[in-house]
Amino acid sequence: MRQKMIHAMHKRTKIGCEDLVQQAINECSITTIKNYITRNYTKNIHQWALWARQHFPLLLQVTSTNALESYHSELKSLTSPQHGLIGACHKIVELDKKKCSDSEHVAYEFRVKRISAVGVDDDILQEIHKFPFPV
């Protein structure tokens, strides 16, 4: 069952993904797990499956949640139950501003970076510089 769900996650078509999830449910002998998969995976399939990223090629290249996990890790290290609700909100806003600033800096660096290579035609380098902003 676990392997079917892993294959479903990487399936590039909606029909194939849904079919594998249904197979995993059918093969599972434990009712609570069947219900869990139905409730948490079947209804939210567009949020976790690779086929949902097909419309945007850049999203197909991003297959990890490292950025989100990094954000949560940093958020956990900055906040504490002692801060209270208002203090926690301030910390969240502070972290959001930092992440936005970091993102703008990376986008700027990406845009102003110049590539030079010996023996590479200037026309090719000009085409390379046309790549879009990073997400």
Residue frames as qw, qx, qy, qz and C-alpha x, y, z in Angstrom:
[[0.000, 0.886, 0.464, 0.000, 0.00, 0.00, 0.00],
 [0.320, -0.780, 0.092, 0.529, 2.78, 2.42, 0.90],
 [0.393, -0.148, 0.590, 0.689, 4.52, 1.87, -2.44],
 [0.209, 0.625, 0.671, 0.341, 1.27, 2.51, -4.30],
 [0.125, -0.937, -0.259, 0.197, 0.87, 5.84, -2.52],
 [0.381, -0.581, 0.344, 0.632, 4.46, 6.80, -3.34],
 [0.337, 0.175, 0.698, 0.607, 3.86, 5.91, -6.98],
 [0.078, 0.811, 0.573, 0.094, 0.61, 7.88, -6.91],
 [0.244, -0.839, -0.038, 0.484, 2.45, 10.93, -5.64],
 [0.258, -0.469, 0.519, 0.666, 4.84, 10.83, -8.61],
 [0.462, 0.459, 0.724, 0.228, 2.25, 9.96, -11.25],
 [0.124, -0.178, 0.226, 0.950, 2.08, 12.56, -14.00],
 [0.303, -0.302, -0.563, -0.707, -1.60, 12.11, -14.83],
 [0.469, -0.244, 0.343, -0.776, -4.62, 12.71, -12.64],
 [0.889, -0.005, -0.212, -0.406, -6.35, 9.51, -13.73],
 [0.721, 0.222, -0.608, 0.248, -3.28, 7.38, -13.04],
 [0.042, 0.313, -0.590, 0.743, -2.79, 8.99, -9.64],
 [0.643, -0.176, 0.194, -0.719, -6.42, 8.54, -8.62],
 [0.888, 0.089, -0.399, -0.210, -6.30, 4.92, -9.81],
 [0.538, 0.244, -0.675, 0.442, -3.24, 4.14, -7.68],
 [0.230, -0.266, 0.491, -0.797, -4.77, 5.78, -4.62],
 [0.809, -0.077, -0.021, -0.583, -7.93, 3.72, -5.09],
 [0.810, 0.172, -0.558, 0.053, -5.84, 0.56, -5.46],
 [0.227, 0.292, -0.670, 0.644, -4.03, 1.38, -2.22],
 [0.519, -0.189, 0.317, -0.771, -7.36, 1.84, -0.46],
 [0.885, 0.049, -0.244, -0.393, -8.73, -1.41, -1.87],
 [0.718, 0.233, -0.613, 0.235, -5.63, -3.38, -0.86],
 [0.040, -0.399, 0.582, -0.708, -5.58, -2.02, 2.69],
 [0.505, -0.313, -0.803, -0.046, -7.05, -4.35, 5.28],
 [0.261, -0.350, -0.554, 0.709, -7.21, -1.82, 8.13],
 [0.061, 0.794, 0.574, 0.190, -10.38, 0.26, 8.10],
 [0.266, -0.866, -0.110, 0.409, -8.92, 3.22, 9.98],
 [0.371, -0.350, 0.463, 0.724, -6.09, 3.55, 7.44],
 [0.241, 0.457, 0.709, 0.481, -8.58, 3.31, 4.57],
 [0.083, -0.898, -0.431, 0.039, -10.61, 6.10, 6.12],
 [0.380, -0.703, 0.128, 0.587, -7.47, 8.16, 6.74],
 [0.355, -0.046, 0.592, 0.722, -6.36, 7.88, 3.11],
 [0.114, 0.649, 0.669, 0.342, -9.84, 8.68, 1.86],
 [0.206, -0.909, -0.311, 0.185, -10.21, 11.68, 4.14],
 [0.336, -0.788, 0.196, 0.478, -6.71, 13.15, 3.86],
 [0.340, -0.278, 0.642, 0.628, -5.47, 12.12, 0.44],
 [0.299, 0.451, 0.770, 0.338, -8.37, 11.46, -1.91],
 [0.053, 0.901, 0.422, -0.081, -10.11, 14.76, -1.24],
 [0.146, -0.909, 0.191, 0.341, -6.88, 16.79, -1.42],
 [0.849, 0.120, 0.362, 0.366, -5.18, 15.00, -4.29],
 [0.441, 0.811, 0.106, 0.370, -4.54, 18.23, -6.21],
 [0.268, -0.929, 0.224, -0.122, -2.45, 19.57, -3.32],
 [0.584, -0.574, 0.564, 0.109, 0.12, 16.81, -3.12],
 [0.838, 0.228, 0.460, 0.184, 0.26, 14.98, -6.44],
 [0.372, -0.318, 0.431, 0.758, 2.80, 15.73, -9.15],
 [0.273, 0.487, 0.688, 0.464, 0.19, 15.83, -11.92],
 [0.060, -0.908, -0.387, 0.152, -1.21, 19.03, -10.42],
 [0.301, -0.707, 0.234, 0.595, 2.09, 20.75, -11.24],
 [0.615, 0.246, 0.595, 0.455, 1.98, 19.84, -14.94],
 [0.272, 0.891, 0.338, 0.131, 0.62, 23.22, -16.01],
 [0.057, -0.968, 0.239, -0.041, 3.73, 25.04, -14.81],
 [0.834, 0.337, -0.362, 0.246, 7.13, 23.60, -15.82],
 [0.099, 0.602, -0.535, 0.584, 8.99, 25.36, -13.02],
 [0.691, -0.392, 0.338, -0.504, 6.86, 23.60, -10.40],
 [0.978, 0.119, -0.164, -0.043, 7.84, 20.25, -11.90],
 [0.546, 0.492, -0.490, 0.470, 11.44, 21.06, -10.99],
 [0.210, -0.450, 0.530, -0.688, 10.59, 21.78, -7.35],
 [0.726, -0.173, -0.628, -0.221, 9.88, 18.42, -5.80],
 [0.481, -0.160, -0.669, 0.544, 10.75, 19.18, -2.19],
 [0.312, -0.862, -0.328, -0.230, 9.26, 21.16, 0.64],
 [0.651, -0.082, -0.292, 0.696, 12.62, 22.32, 1.97],
 [0.062, 0.390, -0.008, 0.919, 11.75, 26.02, 1.79],
 [0.587, -0.558, -0.240, -0.535, 8.56, 25.53, 3.77],
 [0.842, -0.349, -0.348, 0.219, 10.27, 23.28, 6.31],
 [0.492, 0.142, -0.217, 0.831, 13.04, 25.86, 6.70],
 [0.216, -0.513, -0.079, -0.827, 10.46, 28.58, 7.33],
 [0.756, -0.524, -0.274, -0.283, 8.69, 26.50, 9.97],
 [0.792, -0.145, -0.336, 0.489, 11.96, 25.56, 11.63],
 [0.272, 0.269, -0.153, 0.911, 13.01, 29.19, 11.84],
 [0.440, -0.540, -0.183, -0.694, 9.57, 30.16, 13.11],
 [0.829, -0.430, -0.358, 0.007, 9.74, 27.54, 15.85],
 [0.663, -0.047, -0.297, 0.686, 13.16, 28.75, 16.95],
 [0.076, 0.356, -0.037, 0.931, 11.99, 32.38, 17.15],
 [0.546, -0.482, -0.150, -0.669, 8.72, 31.86, 18.98],
 [0.222, 0.044, -0.857, 0.462, 8.05, 30.64, 22.47],
 [0.333, -0.625, -0.697, -0.112, 4.94, 30.06, 24.59],
 [0.370, -0.517, -0.341, 0.692, 6.23, 32.87, 26.79],
 [0.134, 0.057, 0.291, 0.946, 5.72, 35.42, 24.00],
 [0.342, 0.487, 0.534, -0.600, 1.94, 35.26, 24.17],
 [0.560, 0.603, 0.559, 0.105, -0.34, 35.75, 21.18],
 [0.205, 0.972, -0.019, -0.115, 0.70, 39.33, 20.38],
 [0.313, -0.699, 0.582, 0.271, 4.39, 38.51, 20.75],
 [0.618, 0.070, 0.743, 0.247, 4.04, 35.46, 18.51],
 [0.484, 0.795, 0.366, 0.026, 2.28, 37.57, 15.88],
 [0.005, 0.939, -0.278, -0.201, 5.12, 40.10, 15.98],
 [0.470, -0.425, 0.721, 0.279, 7.67, 37.31, 15.52],
 [0.626, 0.398, 0.652, 0.157, 5.73, 35.90, 12.56],
 [0.340, 0.931, 0.126, -0.044, 5.53, 39.31, 10.88],
 [0.224, -0.815, 0.478, 0.238, 9.24, 39.85, 11.55],
 [0.567, -0.147, 0.763, 0.274, 10.12, 36.49, 9.98],
 [0.567, 0.651, 0.500, 0.071, 7.85, 37.16, 6.99],
 [0.162, 0.968, -0.125, -0.147, 9.59, 40.48, 6.36],
 [0.372, -0.601, 0.657, 0.263, 12.97, 38.77, 6.59],
 [0.621, 0.162, 0.738, 0.206, 11.94, 36.03, 4.14],
 [0.457, 0.838, 0.298, -0.004, 10.53, 38.61, 1.69],
 [0.042, -0.915, 0.344, 0.204, 13.72, 40.62, 1.93],
 [0.508, -0.345, 0.745, 0.261, 15.83, 37.51, 1.36],
 [0.620, 0.459, 0.626, 0.118, 13.68, 36.59, -1.63],
 [0.312, 0.944, 0.062, -0.085, 14.01, 40.06, -3.16],
 [0.240, -0.766, 0.541, 0.250, 17.77, 39.94, -2.65],
 [0.586, -0.058, 0.771, 0.243, 18.05, 36.56, -4.36],
 [0.541, 0.704, 0.457, 0.050, 15.86, 37.75, -7.24],
 [0.109, 0.963, -0.180, -0.171, 18.03, 40.86, -7.63],
 [0.386, -0.559, 0.684, 0.264, 21.24, 38.83, -7.55],
 [0.646, 0.258, 0.701, 0.158, 19.77, 36.46, -10.12],
 [0.438, 0.855, 0.278, -0.015, 18.91, 39.36, -12.42],
 [0.066, 0.947, -0.297, -0.104, 22.23, 41.21, -12.23],
 [0.690, -0.350, 0.583, 0.249, 24.45, 38.17, -12.38],
 [0.525, 0.703, -0.336, -0.343, 26.41, 38.07, -15.60],
 [0.908, -0.062, 0.391, 0.140, 27.67, 34.92, -17.20],
 [0.330, 0.792, -0.453, -0.242, 30.85, 34.93, -19.18],
 [0.876, -0.115, 0.453, 0.117, 32.51, 31.98, -20.75],
 [0.085, -0.563, 0.608, 0.554, 35.43, 31.65, -23.07],
 [0.037, -0.060, 0.885, 0.461, 34.39, 30.51, -26.51],
 [0.179, 0.571, 0.786, -0.156, 30.64, 31.02, -25.99],
 [0.167, 0.434, 0.422, 0.778, 29.00, 33.26, -28.54],
 [0.081, 0.042, 0.309, -0.947, 27.49, 36.53, -27.26],
 [0.546, -0.138, -0.393, -0.727, 24.14, 35.63, -28.86],
 [0.650, -0.229, -0.725, 0.027, 23.92, 32.51, -26.72],
 [0.297, -0.147, -0.559, 0.760, 24.81, 34.45, -23.58],
 [0.276, -0.067, -0.019, -0.959, 22.12, 37.03, -24.37],
 [0.658, -0.217, -0.556, -0.460, 19.56, 34.22, -24.61],
 [0.550, -0.191, -0.716, 0.385, 20.67, 32.79, -21.27],
 [0.081, -0.050, -0.360, 0.928, 20.12, 36.20, -19.65],
 [0.439, -0.197, -0.314, -0.819, 16.46, 36.11, -20.73],
 [0.415, -0.257, -0.866, 0.110, 15.54, 33.41, -18.22],
 [0.376, -0.729, -0.293, -0.491, 12.70, 34.50, -15.91],
 [0.256, -0.611, 0.478, -0.577, 12.87, 35.54, -12.28],
 [0.299, 0.004, -0.933, 0.200, 13.26, 32.72, -9.78],
 [0.552, -0.572, -0.422, -0.436, 10.20, 31.83, -7.74]]
